[in-house]
Amino acid sequence: MASAVLPSGSQCAAAAAVAAAAAPPGLRLRLLLLLLSSAALIPTGDGQNLFTKDVTVIEGEVATISCQVNKSDDSVIQLLNPNRQTIYFRDFRPLKDSRFQLLNFSSSELKVSLTNVSISDEGRYFCQLYTDPPQESYTTITVLVPPRNLMIDIQKDTAVEGEEIEVNCTSMASKPATTIRWFKGNKELKGKSEVEEWSDMYTVTSQLMLKVNKEDDGVPVICQVEHPAVTGNLQTQRYLEVQYKPQVHIQMTYPLQGLTREGDALELTCEAIGKPQPVMVNWVRVDDEMPQHAVLSGPNLFINNLNKTDNGTYRCEASNIVGKAHSDYMLYVYDSRAGEEGSIRAVDHAVIGGVVAVVVFAMLCLLIILGRYFARHKGTYFTHEAKGADDAADADTAIINAEGGQNNSEEKKEYFI
C-alpha cells in the first residue's frame, strides 16, 4: 500500500470525465452531474488522510478492497483497476465487470468485493480522493494458486533389497512455488528439488534416492507439499515393493523335551520366508550322506530309530529368484538311558538337599534352646570375707584376723543367679 498526492484537481476531473464517458448511457448523465457537483465542492483537504491495505487471496475466492479516509469531509472517493479504469466512482460502477460489487459506501469508506479471483486480477488497485490537492493510495492484490496436480513416480515398481532406486514427485502450476518434503513411513528423508517458472506459475520437481532393504517392503513413500494456499496436508504416496532372499529357521517338532536318544524318532520342520516365497526347500546332511532311514516330506525331515551313526549337521536350504539361504541343526544322539540316569541323579540330589535342610534346621533349633537356657542360668560362685580385717589396727593384725577368718569360710556363702 502507498499513497501520493495527485498533481491537480483538473486531472481528477478529467479522470472522472473519462469514467463518465465509459459508463452505460443510463449512468452517464448521473456521473456528469456528480462530476460537476464534486468539482464545485473540492475542499482544501486539510487533515484528511486516504489509506488502504494490501490483499492476499486464494484463486477462486473473494478479495475485498477498502478505500478509507480519516477525518473525512465528504470528498469524492474513486477506485480504479491496474489499467486505471474506474471501477467505482462514489457508489456508481462504470466498469461492466459484474464480479465487482459494492459492500459499503460512505464519506469515509468505499469498500468493494471482487469474486472468483483469478491470476489475471493481480496488480495495483488505486484509491483516489478528490481533495485539493487530490490524494491517491494503492493496494496490491496478490493471488495464491495452489498446485493443480501432485504426482509421484518410482523408477521401478519392484526393487531388490540393497538396491538404490529413484523416486520423483512433481507439484505443478502453483504460485508461489511449493515446498516438497519426503517421508518413508514416519521418518523424514531429504530430497533434491528443482523449480521451473512459466507464465508466473511454478512447477517443482523433487528427487529422492532411496536404498531399500527387506524391512521397507510394504512401507509407504510419501510426498508432502507445503504451500500458503493449502490448509492441512496435501500429499501423495506409493508403497514400496521389495524382494528379498529367504530367511530360514529350523524348528524341532519331536521329541518335545529336546533330548535325542537312541531308538527315538526325530522330526524337524524348515520354515522359510522370502519375497517371492521360496519355491524350493531342500534338506542335506553336511559332509555326509543322508541316513537311509530318513524320510523327507517337503519342509519336514523324519528320522526314525535314531542311533549314533546319525550324528552330524543337517542343513535346510531355501532359494528364490533373489538368492539362497540356509540354517543348520546339529544332531547328537545320546544313550538310551541318558535321560533316565539324569532323572535318577536329579532325584538323588533332591533327597540329599532335603536331608541337609532338615539337619540344619534341627541344629538351629538346638542352638536357640541352649542359648535361652544359659541366658536364664548365668552361674553360681562364692565370695569369702575375712571377718575383722576391716577393724584391725595394723596390717599384721589384719592378716592374723584374715587367717582366722578363713576357718569360717564354709559358714558364709553367697549365690548369684
Backbone hydrogen bonds in HBPLUS format (Angstrom, degrees):
<---DONOR---> <-ACCEPTOR-->    atom                        ^
c    i                          cat <-CA-CA->   ^        H-A-AA   ^      H-
h    n   atom  resd res      DA  || num        DHA   H-A  angle D-A-AA Bond
n    s   type  num  typ     dist DA aas  dist angle  dist       angle   num
A0002-ALA N   A0138-TYR O   3.13 MM 136  5.31 141.4  2.29 130.9 141.1     1
A0138-TYR N   A0002-ALA O   2.58 MM 136  5.31 144.8  1.70 147.3 160.0     2
A0004-ALA N   A0136-GLU O   2.32 MM 132  4.90 145.5  1.43 151.5 161.6     3
A0136-GLU N   A0004-ALA O   2.50 MM 132  4.90 147.2  1.60 161.4 161.6     4
A0006-LEU N   A0134-PRO O   2.75 MM 128  4.98 140.4  1.90 117.7 129.9     5
A0013-ALA N   A0009-GLY O   2.97 MM   4  6.28 156.6  2.03 150.6 157.2     6
A0014-ALA N   A0010-SER O   2.88 MM   4  6.12 151.5  1.96 143.2 151.4     7
A0015-ALA N   A0011-GLN O   2.91 MM   4  6.18 153.0  1.98 145.2 152.2     8
A0016-ALA N   A0012-CYS O   2.92 MM   4  6.19 155.5  1.98 148.2 154.9     9
A0017-ALA N   A0013-ALA O   2.88 MM   4  6.15 149.1  1.98 144.7 153.5    10
A0018-VAL N   A0014-ALA O   2.97 MM   4  6.30 150.1  2.06 146.0 153.8    11
A0019-ALA N   A0015-ALA O   2.99 MM   4  6.32 152.8  2.07 145.0 152.4    12
A0020-ALA N   A0016-ALA O   2.93 MM   4  6.23 151.0  2.01 145.8 153.7    13
A0021-ALA N   A0017-ALA O   2.92 MM   4  6.19 150.7  2.01 144.8 153.0    14
A0022-ALA N   A0018-VAL O   3.04 MM   4  6.30 142.7  2.18 144.2 153.8    15
A0023-ALA N   A0020-ALA O   3.21 MM   3  5.13 148.0  2.32  96.4 105.8    16
A0027-LEU N   A0024-PRO O   3.01 MM   3  5.56 140.3  2.17 115.3 125.4    17
A0028-ARG N   A0024-PRO O   3.03 MM   4  6.05 134.2  2.25 151.1 164.3    18
A0031-LEU N   A0027-LEU O   2.95 MM   4  6.15 159.1  1.99 158.0 163.8    19
A0032-LEU N   A0028-ARG O   2.97 MM   4  6.25 155.6  2.03 149.3 156.0    20
A0033-LEU N   A0029-LEU O   2.97 MM   4  6.22 160.8  2.01 150.3 155.3    21
A0034-LEU N   A0030-ARG O   2.87 MM   4  6.05 153.4  1.94 143.2 151.4    22
A0035-LEU N   A0031-LEU O   2.74 MM   4  5.94 145.3  1.86 142.4 152.7    23
A0036-LEU N   A0032-LEU O   2.98 MM   4  6.28 155.8  2.04 148.9 153.8    24
A0037-SER N   A0033-LEU O   3.01 MM   4  6.29 158.9  2.06 146.8 152.7    25
A0038-SER N   A0034-LEU O   2.86 MM   4  6.00 159.5  1.90 148.2 154.2    26
A0039-ALA N   A0035-LEU O   2.89 MM   4  6.00 150.8  1.97 145.0 153.2    27
A0040-ALA N   A0036-LEU O   3.14 MM   4  6.33 144.4  2.27 137.8 146.4    28
A0041-LEU N   A0038-SER O   3.02 MM   3  4.91 139.1  2.19  92.9 105.3    29
A0132-ASP N   A0043-PRO O   2.99 MM  89  5.89 114.7  2.43 136.1 153.1    30
A0048-GLN N   A0045-GLY O   3.28 MM   3  5.49 159.8  2.32 117.0 122.9    31
A0049-ASN N   A0070-ASN O   3.32 MM  21  5.08 148.1  2.43 130.9 134.8    32
A0070-ASN N   A0049-ASN O   2.88 MM  21  5.08 163.8  1.91 145.4 149.7    33
A0051-PHE N   A0068-GLN O   2.92 MM  17  5.48 162.3  1.95 154.8 158.7    34
A0068-GLN N   A0051-PHE O   2.98 MM  17  5.48 169.4  1.99 173.9 172.7    35
A0055-VAL N   A0140-THR O   2.96 MM  85  6.17 163.2  1.99 144.5 150.0    36
A0142-THR N   A0055-VAL O   2.80 MM  87  6.24 160.3  1.84 157.6 164.3    37
A0057-VAL N   A0142-THR O   2.90 MM  85  6.29 162.3  1.93 168.2 174.0    38
A0144-LEU N   A0057-VAL O   2.78 MM  87  6.06 160.5  1.82 147.7 154.2    39
A0061-GLU N   A0058-ILE O   2.95 MM   3  5.66 158.1  2.00 148.6 150.3    40
A0059-GLU N   A0144-LEU O   2.80 MM  85  5.81 163.4  1.82 168.1 162.7    41
A0060-GLY N   A0117-VAL O   2.68 MM  57  4.84 159.7  1.72 141.2 148.4    42
A0117-VAL N   A0061-GLU O   3.05 MM  56  5.70 172.8  2.05 155.6 157.8    43
A0063-ALA N   A0114-LEU O   2.89 MM  51  5.08 163.3  1.92 146.5 148.1    44
A0114-LEU N   A0063-ALA O   2.72 MM  51  5.08 153.5  1.79 155.2 161.4    45
A0065-ILE N   A0112-VAL O   2.79 MM  47  5.27 169.1  1.80 168.9 169.5    46
A0112-VAL N   A0065-ILE O   2.80 MM  47  5.27 163.3  1.83 158.4 163.8    47
A0067-CYS N   A0110-LEU O   2.84 MM  43  5.06 171.9  1.85 144.6 147.2    48
A0110-LEU N   A0067-CYS O   2.82 MM  43  5.06 149.3  1.91 144.1 153.9    49
A0069-VAL N   A0108-SER O   2.80 MM  39  4.72 150.5  1.88 141.2 139.3    50
A0130-TYR N   A0076-VAL O   2.87 MM  54  5.19 164.4  1.90 151.5 156.8    51
A0090-ARG N   A0077-ILE O   2.98 MM  13  5.50 156.4  2.04 165.8 172.2    52
A0078-GLN N   A0128-GLN O   2.86 MM  50  5.05 152.2  1.94 146.0 152.0    53
A0128-GLN N   A0078-GLN O   2.79 MM  50  5.05 161.6  1.82 152.5 156.4    54
A0079-LEU N   A0088-TYR O   2.88 MM   9  5.21 162.7  1.91 154.2 159.4    55
A0087-ILE N   A0079-LEU O   2.67 MM   8  5.47 159.9  1.71 147.1 153.9    56
A0088-TYR N   A0079-LEU O   3.29 MM   9  5.21 156.0  2.35 131.1 137.6    57
A0080-LEU N   A0126-PHE O   2.82 MM  46  5.02 157.3  1.87 146.6 153.8    58
A0126-PHE N   A0080-LEU O   2.98 MM  46  5.02 143.9  2.11 130.8 140.5    59
A0081-ASN N   A0085-GLN O   2.83 MM   4  5.39 155.0  1.89 147.2 153.1    60
A0084-ARG N   A0081-ASN O   2.79 MM   3  5.17 153.0  1.86 125.9 127.3    61
A0089-PHE N   A0092-PHE O   2.78 MM   3  5.25 155.2  1.84 154.0 161.3    62
A0092-PHE N   A0089-PHE O   3.05 MM   3  5.25 165.8  2.07 123.7 127.4    63
A0100-PHE N   A0097-ASP O   3.35 MM   3  6.25 168.9  2.37 120.6 123.0    64
A0115-THR N   A0099-ARG O   3.21 MM  16  5.23 161.0  2.25 128.4 132.0    65
A0101-GLN N   A0113-SER O   2.97 MM  12  5.26 154.4  2.03 144.0 151.6    66
A0113-SER N   A0101-GLN O   2.84 MM  12  5.26 164.7  1.86 155.1 159.2    67
A0103-LEU N   A0111-LYS O   2.81 MM   8  5.32 163.6  1.84 145.0 147.3    68
A0104-ASN N   A0111-LYS O   3.19 MM   7  4.95 157.9  2.24 133.6 131.8    69
A0111-LYS N   A0104-ASN O   2.83 MM   7  4.95 172.1  1.84 149.0 151.5    70
A0106-SER N   A0109-GLU O   2.84 MM   3  5.22 148.5  1.94 159.9 161.5    71
A0121-ASP N   A0118-SER O   3.00 MM   3  5.54 160.1  2.04 114.6 121.0    72
A0122-GLU N   A0119-ILE O   3.33 MM   3  5.77 167.6  2.34 111.6 114.5    73
A0123-GLY N   A0141-ILE O   3.32 MM  18  5.53 158.7  2.37 140.2 142.8    74
A0141-ILE N   A0123-GLY O   2.93 MM  18  5.53 166.1  1.95 160.5 159.6    75
A0125-TYR N   A0139-THR O   2.79 MM  14  5.30 166.3  1.81 159.7 164.0    76
A0139-THR N   A0125-TYR O   2.82 MM  14  5.30 158.2  1.87 153.9 160.7    77
A0127-CYS N   A0137-SER O   2.66 MM  10  5.14 175.6  1.66 173.5 174.6    78
A0137-SER N   A0127-CYS O   2.84 MM  10  5.14 157.5  1.89 148.5 155.3    79
A0129-LEU N   A0135-GLN O   2.86 MM   6  5.09 165.5  1.88 144.6 146.9    80
A0131-THR N   A0129-LEU O   2.93 MM   2  5.86 122.5  2.27 112.3  96.0    81
A0135-GLN N   A0129-LEU O   3.01 MM   6  5.09 164.5  2.03 147.0 151.9    82
A0145-VAL N   A0175-LYS O   2.82 MM  30  4.74 160.8  1.86 137.7 144.2    83
A0175-LYS N   A0145-VAL O   2.82 MM  30  4.74 157.1  1.87 139.3 139.1    84
A0148-ARG N   A0172-MET O   2.88 MM  24  5.76 144.1  2.01 156.1 162.6    85
A0172-MET N   A0149-ASN O   3.02 MM  23  5.36 169.1  2.03 157.2 160.7    86
A0151-MET N   A0170-THR O   2.99 MM  19  5.23 162.0  2.02 147.3 152.9    87
A0170-THR N   A0151-MET O   2.80 MM  19  5.23 157.0  1.86 150.0 158.0    88
A0153-ASP N   A0168-ASN O   2.73 MM  15  5.18 159.0  1.77 158.2 163.3    89
A0168-ASN N   A0153-ASP O   2.81 MM  15  5.18 167.5  1.82 157.7 161.1    90
A0155-GLN N   A0166-GLU O   2.83 MM  11  5.26 155.5  1.89 169.0 175.9    91
A0159-ALA N   A0241-GLU O   2.89 MM  82  6.27 167.8  1.90 166.0 167.7    92
A0243-GLN N   A0159-ALA O   2.75 MM  84  6.17 162.7  1.78 157.6 161.9    93
A0163-GLU N   A0160-VAL O   2.92 MM   3  5.59 149.1  2.01 148.1 151.7    94
A0161-GLU N   A0243-GLN O   2.90 MM  82  6.06 158.0  1.95 179.5 172.6    95
A0162-GLY N   A0212-VAL O   2.68 MM  50  5.58 165.5  1.71 152.0 155.1    96
A0212-VAL N   A0163-GLU O   3.02 MM  49  5.90 162.2  2.05 164.7 160.2    97
A0165-ILE N   A0210-LEU O   2.77 MM  45  5.33 165.7  1.79 150.4 148.9    98
A0210-LEU N   A0165-ILE O   2.87 MM  45  5.33 170.4  1.88 160.3 163.2    99
A0167-VAL N   A0208-LEU O   2.82 MM  41  5.08 162.5  1.85 154.4 159.8   100
A0208-LEU N   A0167-VAL O   2.76 MM  41  5.08 157.2  1.81 159.4 165.0   101
A0169-CYS N   A0206-SER O   2.95 MM  37  5.31 156.2  2.01 151.0 158.2   102
A0206-SER N   A0169-CYS O   2.84 MM  37  5.31 164.0  1.87 156.9 161.7   103
A0171-SER N   A0204-VAL O   2.79 MM  33  5.18 166.6  1.81 159.5 163.9   104
A0204-VAL N   A0171-SER O   2.87 MM  33  5.18 156.6  1.92 153.6 157.3   105
A0174-SER N   A0202-TYR O   2.92 MM  28  5.16 165.4  1.94 141.1 145.2   106
A0202-TYR N   A0174-SER O   2.76 MM  28  5.16 153.1  1.83 147.4 156.4   107
A0179-THR N   A0226-GLU O   3.06 MM  47  5.11 161.4  2.10 147.2 152.5   108
A0226-GLU N   A0179-THR O   2.85 MM  47  5.11 154.4  1.92 150.2 158.2   109
A0181-ARG N   A0224-GLN O   2.80 MM  43  5.15 163.9  1.83 155.1 160.3   110
A0224-GLN N   A0181-ARG O   2.88 MM  43  5.15 178.1  1.88 160.0 160.6   111
A0189-LEU N   A0182-TRP O   2.94 MM   7  5.22 160.5  1.98 122.6 128.9   112
A0183-PHE N   A0222-ILE O   2.98 MM  39  4.99 146.6  2.10 143.9 148.2   113
A0222-ILE N   A0183-PHE O   2.74 MM  39  4.99 166.7  1.76 152.2 156.6   114
A0184-LYS N   A0187-LYS O   2.74 MM   3  5.26 162.9  1.77 158.7 161.3   115
A0187-LYS N   A0184-LYS O   3.15 MM   3  5.26 158.1  2.20 126.0 123.8   116
A0185-GLY N   A0220-PRO O   2.97 MM  35  5.55 148.9  2.06 164.0 168.5   117
A0192-LYS N   A0207-GLN O   2.84 MM  15  5.13 156.6  1.90 143.5 151.1   118
A0207-GLN N   A0192-LYS O   2.74 MM  15  5.13 161.2  1.77 140.8 145.2   119
A0194-GLU N   A0205-THR O   2.79 MM  11  5.35 148.7  1.89 147.9 158.3   120
A0205-THR N   A0194-GLU O   2.94 MM  11  5.35 162.7  1.97 155.9 161.3   121
A0196-GLU N   A0203-THR O   2.80 MM   7  5.13 160.1  1.84 152.1 158.8   122
A0203-THR N   A0196-GLU O   2.79 MM   7  5.13 161.3  1.82 153.3 159.9   123
A0198-TRP N   A0201-MET O   2.72 MM   3  5.20 165.9  1.74 153.6 158.3   124
A0201-MET N   A0198-TRP O   2.96 MM   3  5.20 152.4  2.04 108.6 117.4   125
A0216-ASP N   A0213-ASN O   2.96 MM   3  5.54 155.8  2.02 116.7 124.4   126
A0217-ASP N   A0214-LYS O   3.28 MM   3  5.65 165.6  2.30 110.3 114.7   127
A0219-VAL N   A0216-ASP O   3.01 MM   3  5.26 164.8  2.04 133.5 132.2   128
A0218-GLY N   A0240-LEU O   2.78 MM  22  5.24 163.6  1.81 145.7 148.8   129
A0240-LEU N   A0219-VAL O   3.00 MM  21  5.61 172.5  2.01 144.1 145.5   130
A0221-VAL N   A0238-ARG O   2.70 MM  17  5.35 168.8  1.71 158.5 161.0   131
A0238-ARG N   A0221-VAL O   2.99 MM  17  5.35 152.2  2.07 143.8 152.0   132
A0223-CYS N   A0236-THR O   2.81 MM  13  5.42 177.4  1.81 175.7 176.7   133
A0236-THR N   A0223-CYS O   2.97 MM  13  5.42 151.7  2.05 147.3 156.1   134
A0225-VAL N   A0234-LEU O   2.80 MM   9  5.45 170.8  1.80 171.3 174.5   135
A0230-VAL N   A0227-HIS O   2.97 MM   3  5.29 165.3  1.99 117.4 121.7   136
A0244-TYR N   A0275-LYS O   2.87 MM  31  5.28 135.4  2.07 131.5 145.6   137
A0275-LYS N   A0244-TYR O   3.15 MM  31  5.28 169.3  2.16 145.7 149.0   138
A0247-GLN N   A0273-ILE O   2.65 MM  26  5.21 144.6  1.77 142.6 153.7   139
A0273-ILE N   A0247-GLN O   3.00 MM  26  5.21 158.6  2.04 140.2 145.9   140
A0249-HIS N   A0271-GLU O   2.83 MM  22  5.14 148.8  1.93 148.2 158.0   141
A0271-GLU N   A0249-HIS O   2.75 MM  22  5.14 174.5  1.76 165.5 165.9   142
A0251-GLN N   A0269-THR O   2.81 MM  18  5.14 170.8  1.82 157.6 160.8   143
A0269-THR N   A0251-GLN O   2.80 MM  18  5.14 163.7  1.83 153.1 158.8   144
A0253-THR N   A0267-GLU O   2.90 MM  14  5.41 150.5  1.98 145.1 153.1   145
A0254-TYR N   A0267-GLU O   3.31 MM  13  4.95 160.4  2.35 132.9 132.6   146
A0267-GLU N   A0254-TYR O   2.89 MM  13  4.95 162.0  1.92 145.7 141.5   147
A0258-GLY N   A0255-PRO O   3.22 MM   3  5.43 150.8  2.31 102.0 110.6   148
A0334-TYR N   A0260-THR O   2.83 MM  74  6.16 171.0  1.84 149.0 150.8   149
A0264-ASP N   A0261-ARG O   3.10 MM   3  5.64 162.6  2.13 132.0 136.5   150
A0262-GLU N   A0334-TYR O   2.88 MM  72  6.08 138.9  2.05 158.4 164.1   151
A0263-GLY N   A0306-LEU O   2.75 MM  43  4.91 166.0  1.77 138.9 141.6   152
A0306-LEU N   A0264-ASP O   2.82 MM  42  5.48 171.8  1.83 158.0 160.6   153
A0266-LEU N   A0303-ILE O   2.81 MM  37  5.10 151.0  1.89 142.8 152.5   154
A0303-ILE N   A0266-LEU O   2.89 MM  37  5.10 157.1  1.94 149.0 152.8   155
A0268-LEU N   A0301-LEU O   2.92 MM  33  5.12 160.8  1.96 148.0 154.4   156
A0301-LEU N   A0268-LEU O   2.83 MM  33  5.12 156.3  1.89 150.7 155.7   157
A0270-CYS N   A0299-PRO O   2.84 MM  29  5.02 155.3  1.90 140.1 148.5   158
A0319-SER N   A0280-MET O   3.34 MM  39  5.97 143.9  2.48 154.1 161.8   159
A0282-ASN N   A0317-GLU O   2.77 MM  35  5.08 163.5  1.80 150.9 156.8   160
A0317-GLU N   A0282-ASN O   2.72 MM  35  5.08 169.6  1.73 157.4 161.2   161
A0284-VAL N   A0315-ARG O   2.89 MM  31  5.29 156.4  1.95 151.4 158.7   162
A0315-ARG N   A0284-VAL O   2.78 MM  31  5.29 168.3  1.79 160.9 164.3   163
A0288-ASP N   A0285-ARG O   3.43 MM   3  5.60 158.6  2.48 124.7 119.8   164
A0286-VAL N   A0313-THR O   2.86 MM  27  5.51 152.7  1.94 156.1 164.1   165
A0294-ALA N   A0291-PRO O   3.10 MM   3  5.32 162.6  2.13 110.4 113.7   166
A0295-VAL N   A0302-PHE O   2.68 MM   7  4.93 161.9  1.71 149.1 155.0   167
A0302-PHE N   A0295-VAL O   2.80 MM   7  4.93 167.2  1.82 153.9 157.5   168
A0297-SER N   A0300-ASN O   3.00 MM   3  5.14 171.9  2.00 146.0 147.9   169
A0300-ASN N   A0297-SER O   3.00 MM   3  5.14 165.5  2.02 124.4 125.7   170
A0310-ASP N   A0307-ASN O   2.91 MM   3  5.70 164.4  1.94 123.8 129.1   171
A0311-ASN N   A0308-LYS O   3.23 MM   3  5.55 167.7  2.24 109.4 113.0   172
A0312-GLY N   A0331-LEU O   3.14 MM  19  5.36 158.8  2.18 137.1 141.5   173
A0331-LEU N   A0312-GLY O   2.76 MM  19  5.36 166.5  1.78 173.0 168.2   174
A0314-TYR N   A0329-TYR O   2.76 MM  15  5.17 172.1  1.77 156.0 155.7   175
A0329-TYR N   A0314-TYR O   2.75 MM  15  5.17 148.7  1.85 148.1 158.9   176
A0316-CYS N   A0327-SER O   2.95 MM  11  5.50 167.9  1.96 164.0 166.4   177
A0327-SER N   A0316-CYS O   3.06 MM  11  5.50 145.3  2.18 144.2 154.9   178
A0318-ALA N   A0325-ALA O   2.95 MM   7  5.60 167.2  1.97 166.7 167.9   179
A0325-ALA N   A0318-ALA O   2.97 MM   7  5.60 150.2  2.06 162.8 167.0   180
A0320-ASN N   A0323-GLY O   3.06 MM   3  5.63 154.9  2.12 152.0 159.4   181
A0338-ALA N   A0335-ASP O   3.08 MM   3  5.16 164.1  2.11 110.1 113.4   182
A0341-GLU N   A0337-ARG O   2.88 MM   4  6.02 178.2  1.88 164.4 164.1   183
A0342-GLY N   A0338-ALA O   3.19 MM   4  6.18 151.1  2.28 133.3 141.6   184
A0343-SER N   A0339-GLY O   2.96 MM   4  6.24 142.0  2.11 137.3 147.6   185
A0343-SER N   A0340-GLU O   2.88 MM   3  4.95 116.2  2.29  94.8 111.3   186
A0344-ILE N   A0340-GLU O   2.82 MM   4  6.24 156.0  1.88 156.3 163.1   187
A0345-ARG N   A0341-GLU O   2.90 MM   4  6.09 168.9  1.91 153.0 156.0   188
A0346-ALA N   A0342-GLY O   2.96 MM   4  6.09 146.9  2.07 136.8 146.5   189
A0347-VAL N   A0343-SER O   2.87 MM   4  6.23 146.7  1.98 145.2 154.3   190
A0347-VAL N   A0344-ILE O   3.03 MM   3  5.03 114.9  2.47  93.3 109.2   191
A0348-ASP N   A0344-ILE O   2.82 MM   4  6.16 167.1  1.84 161.4 164.0   192
A0349-HIS N   A0345-ARG O   2.99 MM   4  6.12 165.0  2.01 147.9 152.1   193
A0350-ALA N   A0346-ALA O   3.10 MM   4  6.29 146.3  2.22 136.4 145.5   194
A0350-ALA N   A0347-VAL O   3.03 MM   3  5.04 116.6  2.45  94.6 110.5   195
A0351-VAL N   A0347-VAL O   2.94 MM   4  6.30 156.1  1.99 155.8 162.0   196
A0352-ILE N   A0348-ASP O   2.96 MM   4  6.18 173.8  1.96 161.5 162.6   197
A0353-GLY N   A0349-HIS O   2.99 MM   4  6.03 157.6  2.04 141.7 148.4   198
A0354-GLY N   A0350-ALA O   3.00 MM   4  6.25 148.6  2.10 142.2 150.4   199
A0354-GLY N   A0351-VAL O   3.07 MM   3  5.10 116.0  2.50  94.3 109.7   200
A0355-VAL N   A0351-VAL O   2.98 MM   4  6.32 160.2  2.02 157.2 161.8   201
A0356-VAL N   A0352-ILE O   3.00 MM   4  6.20 169.8  2.01 155.5 158.3   202
A0357-ALA N   A0353-GLY O   3.07 MM   4  6.22 154.0  2.14 142.2 149.4   203
A0358-VAL N   A0354-GLY O   3.04 MM   4  6.34 152.5  2.12 147.1 154.0   204
A0359-VAL N   A0355-VAL O   2.98 MM   4  6.29 164.8  2.00 159.2 162.6   205
A0360-VAL N   A0356-VAL O   2.99 MM   4  6.15 167.1  2.01 152.5 156.2   206
A0361-PHE N   A0357-ALA O   3.02 MM   4  6.15 155.5  2.08 142.3 149.2   207
A0362-ALA N   A0358-VAL O   2.95 MM   4  6.22 156.6  2.01 150.6 156.5   208
A0363-MET N   A0359-VAL O   2.98 MM   4  6.26 163.3  2.01 155.9 159.8   209
A0364-LEU N   A0360-VAL O   3.05 MM   4  6.25 155.9  2.11 146.8 153.4   210
A0365-CYS N   A0361-PHE O   3.03 MM   4  6.34 153.9  2.10 146.3 153.2   211
A0366-LEU N   A0362-ALA O   2.98 MM   4  6.28 158.9  2.02 151.5 156.9   212
A0367-LEU N   A0363-MET O   2.96 MM   4  6.17 163.1  1.99 151.3 155.6   213
A0368-ILE N   A0364-LEU O   3.06 MM   4  6.27 151.9  2.14 143.8 151.2   214
A0369-ILE N   A0365-CYS O   3.04 MM   4  6.36 156.8  2.10 150.3 155.9   215
A0370-LEU N   A0366-LEU O   2.96 MM   4  6.22 172.0  1.97 160.0 161.5   216
A0371-GLY N   A0367-LEU O   2.99 MM   4  6.03 155.7  2.05 142.3 149.6   217
A0372-ARG N   A0368-ILE O   3.08 MM   4  6.32 158.2  2.13 146.0 151.0   218
A0373-TYR N   A0369-ILE O   3.02 MM   4  6.33 152.0  2.10 148.5 156.5   219
A0374-PHE N   A0370-LEU O   3.03 MM   4  6.25 173.7  2.04 161.5 160.9   220
A0375-ALA N   A0371-GLY O   3.06 MM   4  6.11 141.8  2.21 141.5 152.2   221
A0376-ARG N   A0372-ARG O   3.30 MM   4  6.51 141.3  2.46 138.6 146.4   222
A0376-ARG N   A0373-TYR O   3.14 MM   3  5.42 130.1  2.40 101.1 113.2   223
A0377-HIS N   A0373-TYR O   3.11 MM   4  6.39 144.5  2.24 148.1 158.4   224
A0389-ALA N   A0386-ALA O   3.30 MM   3  5.76 164.0  2.33 124.2 128.1   225
A0391-ASP N   A0388-GLY O   3.09 MM   3  5.26 137.7  2.28 101.5 112.8   226
A0392-ALA N   A0389-ALA O   3.44 MM   3  5.39 163.0  2.47 100.8 105.6   227
A0398-ALA N   A0394-ASP O   3.07 MM   4  6.30 150.8  2.15 143.2 152.0   228
A0399-ILE N   A0395-ALA O   2.95 MM   4  6.25 151.2  2.04 150.5 157.6   229
A0400-ILE N   A0396-ASP O   3.01 MM   4  6.30 165.6  2.03 152.1 155.9   230
A0401-ASN N   A0397-THR O   2.85 MM   4  6.05 163.5  1.88 150.4 155.4   231
A0402-ALA N   A0398-ALA O   2.78 MM   4  5.91 146.6  1.89 140.4 150.5   232
A0403-GLU N   A0399-ILE O   2.83 MM   4  6.09 159.5  1.87 155.5 159.6   233
A0404-GLY N   A0400-ILE O   2.98 MM   4  6.21 155.3  2.04 146.2 153.5   234
A0405-GLY N   A0401-ASN O   2.85 MM   4  6.02 137.7  2.03 134.2 146.9   235
A0406-GLN N   A0402-ALA O   3.12 MM   4  6.44 124.1  2.44 140.4 153.5   236
A0406-GLN N   A0403-GLU O   3.23 MM   3  5.30 143.3  2.38  96.2 106.0   237
A0407-ASN N   A0404-GLY O   3.39 MM   3  5.94 151.0  2.48 109.0 115.5   238
A0408-ASN N   A0405-GLY O   3.20 MM   3  5.65 153.7  2.27 108.2 115.6   239
A0409-SER N   A0406-GLN O   3.06 MM   3  5.10 160.1  2.10 110.9 111.3   240
A0411-GLU N   A0408-ASN O   2.84 MM   3  5.28 148.6  1.94 109.0 119.4   241
